[in-house]
Amino acid sequence: MTDDSITLSLTNASDSADAASILNGLKRYNEAASGRAPDRRDVTIVAHDADGTLLGGLAGYTQWDWLYVDQLWIAEGGRRGGVGSRLLAAAEAEGLARGCRWSRLYTYDFQAPDFYPRHGYEVWAELDGYPEGHKQIWFRKTLG
């Protein structure tokens, strides 16, 4: 195959059939290389007050012995009231119930980087300049 026989195309639509084929191809490769089937399962936990108002939530997934916390958000005015701690603890409990041994996540220096060490997380990587003038901070924790 030569460079002249390859055509590249770019799209902003990630829900295309090609995107699905890429994901499925990667899953097959990962399973063959790791010896483990993909066992990804989503985790979503939400907190509402007595009136049904959304106070916050956590979204992530479990896969290959890991809980990944992708998003943790608490509504303005509800921060520092324990809702985030309860959401994180519930996600960790679900991760343990699913056989997870570790948890990982990232945050930014302008979000709540001091929150996670109070819950047993340790920094394992930092990416300066993402976004410019700030840094992305990766955390991990051994569960159980």
C-alpha positions as CSV (number, residue, x, y, z in Angstrom):
1,M,0.0,0.0,0.0
2,T,1.4,3.4,-0.9
3,D,0.5,6.8,0.3
4,D,-1.2,7.5,-3.0
5,S,-3.7,4.7,-2.4
6,I,-4.8,6.1,1.0
7,T,-7.6,8.6,1.3
8,L,-8.1,10.4,4.6
9,S,-11.5,12.0,5.5
10,L,-12.4,14.1,8.5
11,T,-15.7,14.5,10.1
12,N,-17.2,16.1,13.3
13,A,-19.8,13.3,13.6
14,S,-18.4,10.7,16.0
15,D,-21.6,8.6,15.7
16,S,-20.8,7.4,12.2
17,A,-20.6,3.8,11.2
18,D,-16.8,4.3,10.8
19,A,-16.5,5.5,14.4
20,A,-18.4,2.4,15.5
21,S,-16.0,0.2,13.5
22,I,-13.0,1.9,15.0
23,L,-14.3,1.3,18.5
24,N,-15.1,-2.3,17.8
25,G,-11.7,-2.9,16.2
26,L,-10.0,-1.5,19.2
27,K,-12.1,-3.6,21.6
28,R,-11.2,-6.8,19.7
29,Y,-7.5,-5.8,19.7
30,N,-7.5,-4.9,23.4
31,E,-9.2,-8.2,24.3
32,A,-6.7,-10.2,22.3
33,A,-3.7,-8.3,23.6
34,S,-4.8,-8.2,27.3
35,G,-6.4,-11.6,27.5
36,R,-9.5,-10.0,29.1
37,A,-12.8,-9.2,27.6
38,P,-14.0,-5.6,27.8
39,D,-16.3,-5.5,30.9
40,R,-17.1,-1.8,30.9
41,R,-20.2,-0.9,32.9
42,D,-21.4,2.7,33.4
43,V,-21.9,4.1,36.9
44,T,-24.2,7.1,37.4
45,I,-25.2,8.4,40.9
46,V,-27.3,11.5,41.5
47,A,-28.4,13.3,44.6
48,H,-31.7,15.2,44.9
49,D,-33.1,17.1,47.8
50,A,-36.5,16.5,49.3
51,D,-38.1,18.7,46.7
52,G,-36.5,16.8,43.9
53,T,-33.9,19.4,43.0
54,L,-30.7,18.0,41.6
55,L,-27.9,18.7,44.1
56,G,-25.2,16.9,42.2
57,G,-24.0,13.8,40.5
58,L,-21.2,11.4,39.6
59,A,-20.7,9.7,36.2
60,G,-18.1,7.1,35.3
61,Y,-17.6,3.5,34.6
62,T,-15.9,0.3,35.8
63,Q,-13.6,-1.8,33.7
64,W,-10.8,-4.2,34.3
65,D,-10.7,-3.9,38.1
66,W,-10.8,-0.1,38.0
67,L,-13.5,2.5,38.9
68,Y,-13.1,5.5,36.7
69,V,-14.8,8.7,38.0
70,D,-15.3,10.8,34.8
71,Q,-17.5,13.6,36.2
72,L,-18.3,14.7,39.7
73,W,-20.4,17.9,40.0
74,I,-22.2,19.6,42.9
75,A,-24.6,22.4,42.4
76,E,-23.6,25.9,43.5
77,G,-24.6,26.4,47.1
78,G,-24.4,22.7,47.9
79,R,-20.6,22.4,48.0
80,R,-18.9,21.6,51.2
81,G,-22.1,20.1,52.6
82,G,-21.0,16.4,52.2
83,V,-22.9,15.6,49.0
84,G,-19.7,15.1,47.0
85,S,-18.2,12.8,49.7
86,R,-21.4,10.7,49.7
87,L,-21.4,10.5,45.9
88,L,-17.8,9.4,45.8
89,A,-18.3,6.9,48.6
90,A,-21.3,5.4,46.8
91,A,-19.3,5.1,43.6
92,E,-16.4,3.4,45.4
93,A,-18.8,1.0,47.1
94,E,-20.3,0.1,43.7
95,G,-16.8,-0.3,42.3
96,L,-16.0,-2.7,45.1
97,A,-19.2,-4.6,44.5
98,R,-18.2,-5.0,40.9
99,G,-14.8,-6.4,41.9
100,C,-12.7,-3.2,41.4
101,R,-9.5,-2.9,43.2
102,W,-8.6,0.7,42.3
103,S,-10.2,4.0,41.4
104,R,-8.8,6.8,39.2
105,L,-9.9,10.2,38.0
106,Y,-8.6,13.6,37.1
107,T,-9.5,17.1,38.0
108,Y,-8.1,20.6,37.3
109,D,-6.4,23.0,39.7
110,F,-9.4,25.3,39.4
111,Q,-11.9,22.6,40.4
112,A,-11.5,20.7,43.7
113,P,-8.0,19.2,43.8
114,D,-7.9,19.2,47.6
115,F,-11.1,17.2,47.9
116,Y,-9.7,13.9,46.6
117,P,-6.7,13.6,49.0
118,R,-9.1,13.9,51.9
119,H,-10.7,10.8,50.5
120,G,-7.5,8.7,50.2
121,Y,-6.6,9.6,46.6
122,E,-3.0,10.3,45.7
123,V,-1.6,12.3,42.8
124,W,0.1,10.1,40.1
125,A,0.4,12.6,37.3
126,E,0.1,16.3,36.5
127,L,-0.2,18.0,33.1
128,D,0.9,21.6,33.2
129,G,-0.6,24.0,30.6
130,Y,-3.9,22.1,30.2
131,P,-5.7,24.4,29.8
132,E,-3.2,27.2,29.5
133,G,-2.3,28.7,32.8
134,H,-3.6,25.7,34.7
135,K,-3.0,22.0,35.1
136,Q,-4.8,18.7,35.0
137,I,-4.2,16.5,38.0
138,W,-4.6,12.7,37.9
139,F,-5.5,10.8,41.1
140,R,-5.7,7.1,42.1
141,K,-6.7,5.2,45.1
142,T,-6.6,1.6,46.2
143,L,-10.1,0.4,47.1
144,G,-11.0,-1.8,50.0
